[in-house]
Amino acid sequence: MFSVLNTKCGMNCLIATGLFTSMLYVMLNPNKDKVHRDFEALLDDSQRELYQTIVRERMNLYIQGLVLGLILGFVYLNYVSTPDTRSACIFTIIVLGVNNLYYGVMPKSAYMLPSLTNQSQVEAWLNVYKEMKHRCVLGFILGAIAYLLIGSNVAGAGPSKSKSKSNNSNASNNNSKNNNKK
C-alpha cells in the first residue's frame, strides 16, 4: 500500500490530495452550517453585523490567496517541460499552500472573540473553531488515506498486468531457451 510513496509522484501527490480534500471537506460539510447557525443565534445585532463583516473579510482573503496561488501555480507549469501527474500535484501544492499561507499571514481587521459578552457565546465560538479545525485535519487525513489506497493504481506503483504478462513470457522464453540448450 505504501509503495505509492516510492513513485515519481509519491509524497507530492499525497500532500496535494490531502490539501485538496481538506479544502473540499471544510467547504462542503453541512454540519458546519449548524454550528455557525447555533453561534449566530446567540449574538445580538451589532455582534451579528461584526460577524458578517469578519466572514466577508476572511472570504476575500481566501479568494485573494487562491488567485495568488493559481498565478504562481501557472508560472510553475509554464516552466515545466512536459506536464505530468507529478507536476499536477506540485501545481496543487503551490496553489493550496500559497492560499493557506496567504490567509494565515495576512492581517485581519477584527476578531470575533473580543466582542463576545457571555460564556455561552464564547463556548459556541469555541465549537465553531473546533469544528473548522477538525474538518480541516480530518479532510487532509481522509485524502491521504484515499491516495494511499487507490493512488498506487493511478500512479502506476502497483503491479501492472502488462508488466506481469511480459515478465511471464520472458520467463517462459528463457526456460524454453534453456531447455533447447540441453
Buried (B, 14 or more C-beta within 10 A) or exposed (E): EEBBBEBEBBEBBBBBBBBBBBBBBBEEBEEBEEBBEEBBEBBEEEBBEBBEEBEEBEEEBBEBBBBBBBEBBEEBBEEEEEEEBBBBBBBBBBBBBBBBEBBEEBEEEEEBEEBBEEEEBBEBBEBBBEBBEBBBBBBBBBBBBBBBEEBBEBBBBBEEEEEEEEEEEEEEEEEEEEEEEE
